[in-house]
Amino acid sequence: MGHYKTYISFVVQNGEQHIHDFVIAELELPKFNFYSDNASQEVLKWADKKQQDMKPGEKLVILNYFNISNIT
């Protein structure tokens, strides 16, 4: 299965503190495309994994994401 790169902008909230960050994630291409944009499903999977790796009390908020086609 192939991969594609997605820019994900997010905020980590911890009480009154907010940390803005971004990542260029390498997400898996699905075997079958049922929708014209399957990136949202993969971003949700990425967010669930990221949330599990965070400290108790921290919350992940996705601000924006888009696929990147010209980065190698």
C-alpha positions, 0 to 999 in steps of 0.5 A: 500500500502506498503513502502520501504526505499530509500537512496537519496544523494542531493545538495542544491544550493543557488548562490555560496553556495552548501550544500551536504546532504542525506536522507533515505526516506520512499517511497510508493510501487506502486500498479502495477509495469510497470517497473523493477524499479519504484523508479525513479518515487517516487524519482522525486515525493519526489524531487518535494515536497522537492523543494516546501519546500525550500527557493526562490533561492535554487535549489535541485540537486539529485546526487544518490539514491538506495533502501535499503532492510536491514534497519528496 
